[in-house]
Amino acid sequence: MQVEGIDDRSILLAKHIIETKDTVRKTAKLFGISKSTVHKDVTERLERINKSLYLEVQKVLEQNKRERHIRGGIATREKYKARALS
């Protein structure tokens, strides 16, 4: 998908995060941009562009923040499980 400008990219990223509940890291990887760009787009820029979309994406980001320790534990478990099988 061709993105016209930064504002359009911000909206596209926000809609993706809301629809998929993806993390900033996963979204950045999918779109081929840095995590800091995604974060800046969906926080600073989006708040100026579309306040209601900004508020929605903030809910998802807060949920992801609350769950990150769980994802980290799962990743660690998988890492050591893979080492044990090698």
C-alpha positions as CSV (number, residue, x, y, z in Angstrom):
1,M,0.0,0.0,0.0
2,Q,1.4,3.4,-1.0
3,V,1.3,6.0,1.8
4,E,1.1,9.6,0.7
5,G,2.6,11.3,3.7
6,I,3.5,11.1,7.4
7,D,-0.1,11.9,8.5
8,D,-1.5,9.1,6.3
9,R,1.2,6.7,7.6
10,S,0.2,7.6,11.2
11,I,-3.4,6.8,10.6
12,L,-2.5,3.5,8.8
13,L,-0.3,2.4,11.6
14,A,-2.9,3.3,14.2
15,K,-5.7,1.4,12.4
16,H,-3.4,-1.6,12.1
17,I,-2.5,-1.6,15.8
18,I,-6.2,-1.3,16.7
19,E,-7.4,-4.0,14.4
20,T,-4.6,-6.5,15.2
21,K,-3.6,-5.5,18.7
22,D,0.0,-5.8,17.5
23,T,2.8,-4.3,19.5
24,V,4.9,-1.4,18.3
25,R,7.8,-3.8,17.6
26,K,5.7,-6.1,15.5
27,T,4.1,-3.2,13.6
28,A,7.5,-1.7,12.9
29,K,8.8,-4.9,11.5
30,L,5.7,-5.5,9.4
31,F,5.9,-2.0,7.9
32,G,9.7,-1.9,7.6
33,I,10.2,1.1,9.8
34,S,11.8,1.7,13.2
35,K,10.0,1.3,16.5
36,S,10.6,4.9,17.4
37,T,8.9,6.0,14.1
38,V,5.9,3.9,14.9
39,H,5.7,5.2,18.4
40,K,6.1,8.8,17.4
41,D,3.5,8.4,14.6
42,V,0.8,6.8,16.9
43,T,1.4,9.1,19.9
44,E,2.6,12.6,19.0
45,R,1.5,12.9,15.4
46,L,-1.7,11.0,15.7
47,E,-2.9,13.1,18.7
48,R,-2.7,16.2,16.5
49,I,-4.3,14.5,13.4
50,N,-7.1,12.4,14.8
51,K,-7.8,12.6,18.5
52,S,-10.4,9.8,18.6
53,L,-8.1,7.3,16.8
54,Y,-5.3,8.4,19.1
55,L,-7.4,7.6,22.2
56,E,-8.3,4.1,20.7
57,V,-4.7,3.2,19.9
58,Q,-3.6,4.4,23.4
59,K,-5.9,1.8,24.9
60,V,-4.2,-1.0,22.9
61,L,-0.7,0.3,23.7
62,E,-1.5,0.4,27.4
63,Q,-2.9,-3.2,27.3
64,N,0.3,-4.3,25.5
65,K,2.4,-2.5,28.1
66,R,0.5,-4.4,30.9
67,E,1.1,-7.7,29.1
68,R,4.7,-7.3,28.2
69,H,6.1,-9.2,31.2
70,I,4.0,-12.2,30.2
71,R,5.3,-12.1,26.6
72,G,8.8,-11.8,27.9
73,G,8.4,-14.8,30.1
74,I,7.0,-16.9,27.2
75,A,9.9,-15.8,24.9
76,T,12.4,-16.8,27.6
77,R,10.8,-20.2,28.1
78,E,10.8,-20.8,24.3
79,K,14.4,-19.8,24.1
80,Y,15.5,-22.4,26.7
81,K,13.2,-25.0,25.4
82,A,14.8,-24.7,21.9
83,R,18.3,-24.9,23.5
84,A,17.4,-28.1,25.3
85,L,16.2,-29.7,22.1
86,S,19.5,-28.8,20.3
